[in-house]
Amino acid sequence: MNLFRRPAPSLDDLILDAPHELPSESLMPTVARPAQVFVRGQGSWLWDSEDRAYLDFSQGSAANSLGHSPQVLINALADQSQALINPGSGLHNRAQLNLVDRLCQHTGSDQGYLLNSGAEACEAAIKLARKWGQLHRGGAYRIISASTGCHGRSFAAMAASAGAGASRFEPLLPGFSHVPFNDLPALHAAVDAQTVAIMLEPIQSEAGVIPATEHYLKGVERLCRELGILLILDEVQTGIGRCGTLLAEQQYGVRADIVTLGKGLGGGVPLAALLARGKACCFEAGELAGTHHGNALMAAAGVAVLDTVLANGFLQHVRESGLYLGEGLARLAYRYDHGQLRGHGLMWGLTLSDDCADAVVKAALHEGLILNAPQPDCLRFTPALTVSKSNIDEMLLRLARAFARVRTAQLQCRKGIAV
Ligand SMILES: *Cc1c(COP(=O)(O)O)cnc(C)c1O
């Protein structure tokens, strides 16, 4: 099945970043994007302006938890926008109350708060921890996080992330330290009198889908209890069913004091949440606010997503299709001599035999498959939670063709060098 009307690109195009026409020169070039403009989406499929179809196994970096334009989301947004879009964050709206009630009930949290983005939820978690430190730990403020973690691109989130590129925006926010992930002794050694919280992703996404070991995360929880500091879990990507349970912490048998949610919660609209349990519930009026916090339209989307994910059999489907995807990827990785596969539910990372992930992503795009590469040698798969087995089978066919394209191109390049 050839979905493309254009001739296949030359092999060089796959490896070298071929110059292409920019869709617009007005857009700040802060994100490297392919030239296609996307106009339509349905479930696991996207169409560009030339009506070419792409299987989407990124889904807006895991934001579109129910796939593209699911009917429940369309209905929720249409109904809410007819009734009330935005009374303002200083007034109550029904959707916000419904969503925080449901989130608290189903995650065993005592309080919740709605925001716009994952980074913003992580900022708010850091604020909450510092507030708690002033109340209960003599002004302790330091947050320890993992040196390969990622919590977003705003200033506190960047400081917590220790990530690439941050040095260009110095001075960064002080009060953060970083330790290697999955290393309990290093974490223990880093805690000092000024430490107020430990902040981690249960499964690190940007680092290449690296799960915490159960020994580690349980140990971190124990350490926090013993030392009387807070555990913050960043579940912006792992939460809302992505890993086969509502929160990933459930699979570890761990309970954080503060949890952040984002991405999949809105199903494709900007929505995030901050959840707090027990002693961590200490915000008072005037300490956290935002024009669109608790926006009724976005909250209505969140209710629709959460109700869908919690419906009978949904998470079972995520676990089953997750296993099916994992098995298929493992077979393909073996066939093409690629490396380790890591993940849970419908969040997988595949390490490649060399730093060719960007070339594979480009080749996959030519094959009508959308993927992304969190690391130069790693591919990430975060399909819709509603993905079907036939979607997965089709994805594996396209990925095999992309691997083959890159292999051929690599061989040709090597020959070229040898001549
Ligand atoms: C994406 C992500 C964030 C940042 O969320 P934004 O909505 O992009 O600000 C934070 N933490 C984790 C674990 C993420 O995956």
The ligand as a Tripos MOL2 file, in Angstrom:
@<TRIPOS>MOLECULE
LIG
   15    15     1     0     0
SMALL
NO_CHARGES

@<TRIPOS>ATOM
      1 C1          5.9120   16.7720   29.3230 C.3       1 LIG1
      2 C2          6.3620   16.6740   30.7330 C.ar      1 LIG1
      3 C3          6.4280   17.8120   31.5560 C.ar      1 LIG1
      4 C4          6.1340   19.1980   31.0510 C.3       1 LIG1
      5 O1          4.8160   19.3230   30.6370 O.3       1 LIG1
      6 P1          4.4110   20.5510   29.6720 P.3       1 LIG1
      7 O2          2.9380   20.4340   29.5330 O.co2     1 LIG1
      8 O3          5.1680   20.3530   28.4000 O.co2     1 LIG1
      9 O4          4.8410   21.8000   30.3470 O.co2     1 LIG1
     10 C5          6.7990   17.6390   32.8690 C.ar      1 LIG1
     11 N1          7.1000   16.4090   33.3510 N.ar      1 LIG1
     12 C6          7.0340   15.3020   32.5960 C.ar      1 LIG1
     13 C7          7.3590   13.9800   33.1950 C.3       1 LIG1
     14 C8          6.6800   15.4000   31.2530 C.ar      1 LIG1
     15 O5          6.6410   14.2970   30.4950 O.3       1 LIG1
@<TRIPOS>BOND
     1     1     2 1
     2     2     3 ar
     3     2    14 ar
     4     3     4 1
     5     3    10 ar
     6     4     5 1
     7     5     6 1
     8     6     7 2
     9     6     8 1
    10     6     9 1
    11    10    11 ar
    12    11    12 ar
    13    12    13 1
    14    12    14 ar
    15    14    15 1
@<TRIPOS>SUBSTRUCTURE
     1 LIG1         1 GROUP 0 **** ****
